[in-house]
Amino acid sequence: MRTYRELFGAPEFTPLFLSSSLHVAASTVSGLALGVLVYGATGSPLLAALSMFGQALAQVVGATVLMSAADRVPPRAALVGLAALFAVGTAVQAVPGMPVWALFVVLFVMGAAASLGGGVRYGLLNEILAREGYLLGRSVMNMVTGLMQVAGYAVGGVLITVMSPRGTLLLGAGLYLGSAVVTRFGLSERAPRVAGRASVTETWRTNRLLWSSRPRRYTYLALWVPNGLVVGCEALFVPYDPERAGLLFAFAALGMFIGDTVAGRFLPRRWRARLDSPLRLLLAVPYVVFLFGPPLALAVVAVTLASVGFASTLLLQERLMALTPEELSGQALGLHGAGMMTAQGLAAGLAGAVAQWTSPSVAIGVMAAMSVAVTVALAPGLRSPVDAEPAGDPSWGVAGEAESAREAGSGGGGGSGTEGVESGGRQGAEREGAVSGSAEREARRGRPRRTAPGGVHERAVSGGREDAGTSAGGGGGADG
């Protein structure tokens, strides 16, 4: 799948695209309105930053207790319910006289629920499209996020002036309801990807399984930390220049749109692994100019250029999917989304605290320097290709997970090698059951599923290359 015509011709991609667009538009205008409302009431850069991005902090709660539901609930019903919850929560925030602490309570509840939404939505995208179409589909979803943010921040700034922040929040609630309607009537009912009941225990078990692979650990850290620190820079746009913050946000979204368009549609496969680290450096370096109090034109250029670097996230998402069994794709993507949003929320809080003690411009430069340092530190762990087949692990399956369990057991110091093998065996048996159910779904969708010896499927990477599990890959100090 290489063209947009093929992509939008895929059944159910268009309604998922439209509902996601409405969701992003709602989040953009309501987030900007809430940030202006809180800053006007408190005058605090820290609280303003947390009101716009602090919802992400609550996603760590969802990642630890709700995430197993991403593959275990009917996708359409889950997305409709979450959109309705966001509509109600946003409308409540618009009630006159709401104290600031109550606004943050509502924000926390919505953030915890949002951690589930990303896993459900992008797990469904992975199910709707063939594996080789995921990168193009995800790039289009990221592009529409950029477009909706450009429009949302530009229009949102006008709406706040014309309608007031509370009126703009009510408009955001209406957009969330629109997303729920499109989802309900545009998507078909689907069974959960994995059988069984969601639980905290299952969430933790699968999260440990996803974290047990060293290549996935480095990929997750690269997805979360440099990105999050740069979002900390963006969280200071309102205190940096309250009157022109919407303009800065709009050009940041424009830069992200340009980067995702180029990476998803035009970047050759052979360049993707080579460019993810340079793009993450590009994401941070231009923000250093804020240390010198640049004029508005230079600030806009720096923000736009830096945001092109968000394309590195798209390349790392493709790497994550190549490293993850398909039946765990929903929770893997949900963990990525929740971890990234949590990192962004923490970075927003840190940036606000630094700005509180120094100034917004100094804090932006500090956060950018920290992002550069983290990117450089993680680079060695991301050099191994995902299609490398480690010795002694010729296929991705029970043996690979047993190896991961042994590695986790020996690294944690809390269990013996035998316990690690037994844990790997139990996990392997559970995964075989999940694979069986996934194979039946693949057959119903008309997509063949290759099977490795012993009944454990081989994971196919786009381009037809087979990717073996890589628990034994090299790594460095980021394992902790």
N, C-alpha and C positions, 0 to 999 in steps of 0.2 A: 504494500500500500504506500504509494509515493506521491499521489496527487490529492488536492483538496476535493476534487470531484469524487474520487473513490471514497474519501473519508466521509463526506456528507451523504454519500449513497449508502453507507453502512446503516442497517436498520437500528433505529433508536438513538443514534449518535446526535441527531439534530435536536430532539427534545431535551436530552441531557445537556447539550451545549447551551440551549436557551435558558433552561432552569438555572444552570450555573452562572450564566451572565446576569440574570436578575438577582441572584444571591450576592454576587460580587458588588453590583451596583448598590444594593441595599446596605451592605456592610460598609461601603466607601462613604456614602453620604451620611449615614447615621454615625459612623466613627468620627468623621470630621466635626459633625454637629455636637457630639458628646464632648470632644476635646475642647471646642470653643466654649461650650457651656461650663465645663469644669474650670477651665482657665479663667473665665470671666468671674466665676464665683469665688475662686480661691487665690488667683494670682500666682499659683505654684507651678513651676516647670515640671516638677516631679509628678504631681497629681495629673497634670495635663497629659504628660507622656503615658502614664499608666492608664488613663481613661481611654486613650486611643489604641494602645497595644497591650495593656495589662490583661485583657481577656485571655491572651495567650498563656499567661501564667497558670490559669485554671486548667489548661489542657493537660498539664502533668497529672492531674487527678484522673481525668478520663483515660489517659494512657496507662495508668496503673490499675484501674478497676473496671473500665468499660470496653477496652479495645477488642477483646475477644468477640464481642458482638458484631464487629465489622463484617465478619464472614459468616455469622450465624443468625442474622436477621434478614427478612425479605427486604431487598434494597429499596424498592419503591415506597413501601410503607414507612421505612425508617427516614428517608429523605423528606417525605411529606410531613411527618411528625416533627422533625427538626426545624423545617422551615416555619411551621406554625408556631413552635415554641419561640423562635427568634422574633417573629412578628409580635407576639404578645409581650415578650420582654422589652423590645424596643418601644412599643407603645407605652408600657409602664414607665420607662425612663423619661418619657415626654410629659408625664403628669406634673403640673406646676406645684412648686413647693417641696418636691422630693429632696431630702437631704443628700449631701454628697455621699455619705457612707452607704445609703440605700441604693444609689446608682451603682456603686461598686459591688454590692451584694448581687444585684441583678446581673451585672457584668460577669461575675464569677460563675453563676449558674449557667449562663449562656456559653461561657468558655468551656466549662466541663462537658457540656453537650456537644459543642463543636468538634471536640477531639474525635468523636465517633463519626461525624459527618464526612470528614476527609477520607477516612478509610473506606466507608461505604461508597462514596461517590467515585473515587478513583479505582477501587476494586471493581465496581460495575463497569467503568471505562475499560479496564483490562479484560473484562468478560465480553463486552460488546464488540471490541475490536480484536482482530488477530494479533498475536504477539508482535509481529513485525510492524503492525500499525500503531503500536502504543506510543512511540516517540512522537510521531506526527500528530496523533490525537492529543497527547498531553501538551505539545507545543501550541496547538491551536487553543486549548483551554487556557494556557498561560497567556497567550496573546490577547484573548478576550478579557482576561483579568486586567491586563495592561490598558486595553481600550476603555473598559468600564471604569477603571480608576482615573484615567485621563479625563473622561467625561464626568465622572462622579465628583472628582475634586474641583474641576472647573465649574460645573453646574452647582455643586454643593456650596461653594463659596458664595455664589450669587443667591442661592436659595436661603442661606443663613441670613444674608442681609435683608432679603425681601420678606421671608416668612418667619424669621427668628430660628434659633437652634431647636427649640421644641417642635415647631412646625416641620422642620426638616426631619426630625426623628420620626414623626408620624408618617411622612412620605416614605421613609425607609421601611417602616412597618408594612406599608402597603406593597412595596416591592417584594418583601419576603413572602407575603400572601400570594403574589403573582407567581413566584417561584414554586410554591406549593401546588398551585393549580396546574401549571405546566407539567410538573412531575407526575401528578395524579393521573392526568388524562393523556400524557404523551408517552409514558413508559409502560411497558407491560409488566404484569406481576411475575416475579421470578422467585424460585425457591432459594433459600440460603445456599451459599457456596459450600459450606461445611455443615454436616449434621452435628447435633448435640446442643446442649444448653450453654449459653454464655455464663461465665462466672469469673470472679476475681482470680481464683486458682488457675483457670484456663488462660486468662489474660497474662498472668505472670509466667506460666509455663511456656507459652508461645513467645513471649518477649525474651525470655532467657534463651530459647532456641534461636531466635533471630540474632541475638547479641553474641551467641557462642562462636560465630564465625569471625575470624580476624578481618578478612576483607570487608565484611559487612560493617564491622565496628568502625573501621576507618571511613567507610562511605557515609555512615550515619553522622559521625562527628564532622565530616566535611560539609554535609548538608545542613547541619544545625548551627555550628558556632560562628564561622566567618559571616554567614548570612545574617544571623541574629545580631551580631555586633554592628553591622551596617544599618540594620533596621533601628538600632539604638540611635544612630545618627539622624535618621528620618524622624524619629520620635521627638526630636528637638526643633523641628521646623516651626512649630507654632510659637514657642518661646523665643526662637531666634528672630523671627520676623512675623508677628501675628497677622499683619495685613496682607502679606504675600505668601503665606504658608501654602495656601491652595495652589498657587502657581508652581511652587517647588514640588509639591506632591504630584501635580499633573505632569511635569517634565520628567520626574522620576519614573512614573508609570509609562511615559512615552519611551524612555530608554529601555525599560524592561521589555516593552513590546517589540522594539527593534531587535534586541538581542535574541528573544525567543523566535522571532520570524526567521532570522538568519540561521540559528542553530537547528531549528526543527525542520526547515525546508531546504536549505542550501548547503549546510556544512557536510562535507563528505565524511563517511564513516571513519576513514583512516586518520582524520584530524581530531575526532571527538575526544579521545583519551589524552591527546597531547595538549588540548586547549583548556581543560577544565581548571587546572591550577592557574594559568595566566588570566583566565577570566575572573577567578576569585580575587586575584590581585587587583585587577581592573575595578572590581566592585568596591574596593576600599581606598585605593591610592588617591583618586581625585578629591576625596573629602578633606585631605590634608590642607587644601587651600583655605578652608574655613578658619584655620588658625590665624590667618592674616586679615580677616574681615573683608572678604572680596566684595566688589560691587555686585549688584543683582544680576547683571548679564553674565559675569564670570561664574557666579554661584549656580545659575541655571545650566550653563554648559557643563560644569563639574558634576552636578547631580545627574544630568542626562547621560553623560559618558559613563559614570560609575554604574548606573542602573543597567547598562548593557551587560555588565558582568553577571547579572542575575541569571543569564543563560547557562552559567555553570551548574546551577541547580538542575536544569533539564538534563544535562549530560550525566550528572550523578544519579538522577532518578532512573535513567536507562541502565546504568551500571547496577543499581540496586535490584531492578527487576531481573537482570541477567543472573544475579547471585541468589535469587529467592525462588523457591518452588511456587508454582502457580496457585496451588490451593491455599497458600499463606499470603498471597499478594495483598489482600485487603488489609490484614493486620499489619503487614510490613509497611504499606503505604500510610496506614493510619499512624503507626509509630513514628514514621518519618515526619508526617504533618504535625503530630502532637509535640514531638521533640523540637521541631523547628519553631513552632509557635511559642513553646515554653522558653526556648532560648531567646526569641525575640522579646518576649515579655520581660525576662530577666535583664536583657540588655537595655530595654527601655527604662526600667527602673534604675539600673546602674548609671545610664547616661543622664537621667534626670537628677540623680544624686550628685554626680560630678558637676553638672551645670549649676546646681544649687550652691555649691561651694566655690565655683570658679565663674564660668559664664557659658552660655550655650555654644558659642563658637569654639572655645577651648575644649569643651566636652566632646563636640563632634570630631575634632582632630584626634583626641585621645582614643575614642572608640574605633576610628579608622586605623590607627596605628596598631591597636590590639588585634584587629581582624587580619592585618597583614602578617603579624607574628604567628597567629594560629595557622594560617594558610601555609606558611613556610614550614612550620613544625609538622604538619600532617602530610606534606608532599611525599616523603619517602614511602609511607604506607600505602599510597595509591598508585605506585608505579607498576605493580604487577598486573598483567592483563587478565581480564575476567575469564578468558577462554583457556587459560593455562591449566593443564591437567596435572595435579600434583601426584608424585609417586605414591603408590599404594592406595589411591582413591580414584579409580577409573570411572566411576559413575556417581551421580548425585543421588544419595539414598540413605538406607539404613546404616550402611557402613560409615558413610560420611558423617552422619549425625552422631554415631557412637564415638567417632574420633573427636568431634566437637565436644561431646560430653566428657571424654577423658581429659581433653585439654582444659575444659572449664573446671573439672574436679581437681586436677593437679595444680591449676593456677590459683584456685580459691583456697586450697589448704584445708578444706573442711570435709573432705571425703576421700576414700581410697580409689585407686584405679578401677578396682572391681565394681565399686558402686557406680563409677562413671559409665562403665560398659553396660551395667544393668539398666541405668537410666537411659542410655542411648538406645538399648534394645526396646524398652517400653515406649520411648518416643518414636522409634522406628515403626513399631507395631501400630501405634496410633496414627502415624503418618500414612501407613499403608492403607488404613481404612479411609482416611481422608482422600488419598489418591484414587481409590476405587470409586468413591462418589464423584470426584472431579472428572474421572474418565467418562462416567456415564453422562455427565453434563456436556462434556466435549462432544460425545457422540450425538447427543440431541442437537447440538449447534452445528453439526456437520463438519467439525474439525477433527482430523485424526490425531490420536495421542500415541506417541511412540513409547514403547515399553522396554525397559532394560531387563537383563536377566534377573530373575527373582521377583519380577512383578513390579519393581520400583521404576518409575518413569525417568527418562533422561530429559533434562530441561533444555529446550531449544532456545537459542539466542537468535534474534533477528539476523538475517543473512545466512541462515542455515548452519551455523557453526554450533557445535555442542559444547556446553560449559559444564565442567566437572566441579564438584564441591571443593572448596579451598580452605578447609580448616587448618591445614598444615602450612599455609602460606607464611611468608616472612612478615615481620612487623616490628614495631619499636615501642617507644615509651607510652603511646596513647592507649595501651590496652587497659589501663587501670580504670 
